Amino acid sequence: MKTLICFFLIFSLAVIPAIFVMAKEEGEKKEEVPLGMEMIQIGGGVKALAIKGMKIHKEGDLLVLEGTREFVARKFIEIDGRIDGLESKEENLEKGIEQLREELRALQQEVK
């Protein structure tokens, strides 16, 4: 009888933690966030799934997510600004390269 009780205790100590680990893993799988999305904590334990970078504003007691059209328009404006900045950097680099070429030509002329 004692061996049966010992076996039951050992079995319980081995199985119960494994059940909790499996339950925890299942809970983590349910909260996977898709690529390009983020989980936003709204309050009171409530979470919302939104596109990364989407703006949220408050209207009274409500939290309102930025509309898709506004989000896309804002992102295009940001991208246009970044492209303009890159184009100006590229022009400056091309001017610098051209100046270096001219200096190199002048040095080659002096050597000859």
N, C-alpha and C positions, 0 to 999 in steps of 0.2 A: 504494500500500500504506500509506504514511504517513497519507494522508487517511482511509483506512478505520479505522486504529487511533485517530486523533484523534476521528473520529466516534463510535467505540465508547466511548472514554473520556468524551466529553462526554455521550453518551446515558446511560452508567452513572452519572455524577455527578448527572444530573437525575432519573433514575428511582429509584435506590436510596433517597434521602431521602424521596421521595414515598411509597414503599412503607412505610417506617417510620412516617410520619405517619398513613397509612391504618390501619396495624395498631394504633397507639396509640389512634386514635379508636374503633376497634372494641372495644378493651379497656375504654375509658371507658364505652361504651354498656352493656356487660354489667354494670357495677357501679352502674347507676342504682338509687336507693333510692326505693321508692314513697312517696307522700304519707302522712304520719303514722307513718312507720317510720324506724328508724335502724339503721346498721350498727355493731355492737358488736365491738370487738377483744377476743378472748378470750385470745389468747396464742399464740405459736408460729406467727404468720401466719394463724391461724384467725379467721374473722369469722362473726358470726351476725346475722341480720336479726330485729329485735325492734320492738315497738311503742314509740314515744317515751314516755319516762317509766317504762318497766317496770323494776322493781328486779331486781337480780342479787345472789345471795348464794352463798357457797362452802360446800359440804358435803364436807369432806375435800379431795380433789383435783378435785372436780367443781364447775363453775360452773352454778348452777341459776337459770333464769329464773323470775320470779314467774308463778304460774298466772293464767290469764285471769280466773277468778272473783275471785281476790284483787285483781288489778289493777283490775277494774271496780268492785269494792266500795270499794277505797281511793279511786278517782277520784270516786265518788258522795259519799263522806264529805267529800272536799276541796271538791267543788262545793257541798254543803250548807253547809259552813262559810263559803264565800265568799258564798253567798246570804244567810246570816244577817247577815254583816258589812255587806253592801249594804243590807239592810232596816233595820238600826240607823242607818246613815248617812242613809238616806232619811228616817227618823223625825226625826232631829236637824235635817236641812235643812227639813223641813216645820214644825217648831217655830220655827226661826229665821225662816222666811218669815212665819209667823203673828205673831211678835213685831214684825217690820218693818211689817206691815200695821197693827197696833195703834198703833205709833209714828207712822205716816203719818196715820192717822185723827186722832190727838191733835193733830198739827201742823196738819192741815186745820181742826180745830175752833178752834185758837188764831187762825188767820188770819182766820176769819169773824168 
